[in-house]
Amino acid sequence: MLNTTVTIVTVCHNSMAVLPAMLKSIPAGTLVILVDNASSDTSALQILANEHGAELQLNADNIGFGPACNQGAAKAKTEFLLFLNPDTELQPKALDALIEAAKNHKDASGFNPRILDSRGRQSFRHGSKLRPKERLKGPIPTKDAKISVLAGSAIFCRRALFEQIGGFDPAIFMYHEDDDLSLRLCDHGPLMYCHTAQVMHLSGHGSPRAPLVAAFKGYHSARSRVYTLGKYGHPRPELNTLGAATLRLAGLDNLVSKRKRAKNIGYMKGALSALKDGGRNDPR
């Protein structure tokens, strides 16, 4: 039976190691849009999409996470959107629980499910660097509750509101786009945590865990930090990020992990790049 209430949007980039499990976890009949950001081989991806009845958009270039999410959302016609990372898996009844939460909290602007790792340990964001004073205090909620920021691995929201606020900021290539979206959503209503909806997230496995990929992510993480800190009025975002990059390079993990060393060097390069161009975010 076709579910015409929600569309799942997933952005992938060389994500075939995790995508089959994610798609398998989605209830039959749910509309799924995959947006591929220039994977090296898309033949297997096309076959997988066909097997699960998912719509696939192939981008010739990697346009970034947020812009690709916007592409997928533009194809949707349903009341709700669920932006789901490729390295996640919906647990039983998770989608039903999110829809029910939206019905119970009609004033809410966005929702996060309960996000767990493969060992059942919960990941929860208490706040954002962009508005540190609004950090949620106390323990992780054990029931539905208002929260200050959404984790980007599984964001559920009303399509009409997403379109009204302009979707993800297209200037953000990757990282901090969930903070920015959260803060713009919450201008229209509270953000909510839905405890009964569970999603497993294998954090960092959405693309290959190789040094070159880590360096790429580090570079864009630093540039996005400079851009978003500046967007929300933080003083000296370039120097702030350069200081964070220096601390990262001083960490002992650089001596034992080639991947972490590559990521931290990439982060420094991104910070220096942003310092040079004054934080203008044209990261590609």
ABEGO torsion letter per residue (X at the ends): XBBAABBBBBBBBGAAAAAAAAAAABBBGBBBBBBBBGBABAAAAAAAAAAAGBBBBBBABBAEAAAAAAAAAAABABABBBBBBAABBBBBGAAAAAAAAAAABAABABBBBBBBBAAGBBBBBABBAABAAABBBEBBBABBBBBABBBAABBBBBAAAAAAAGEBBAABABEGAAAAAAAAAAAAEBBBBBAABBBBBBBGAABBBBAAAAAAAAAAAAAAAAAAAAAAGBBGAAAAAAAAAAAAAABAAAAABAAAAAAAAAAAAAAAAAAAAGGBBBAX
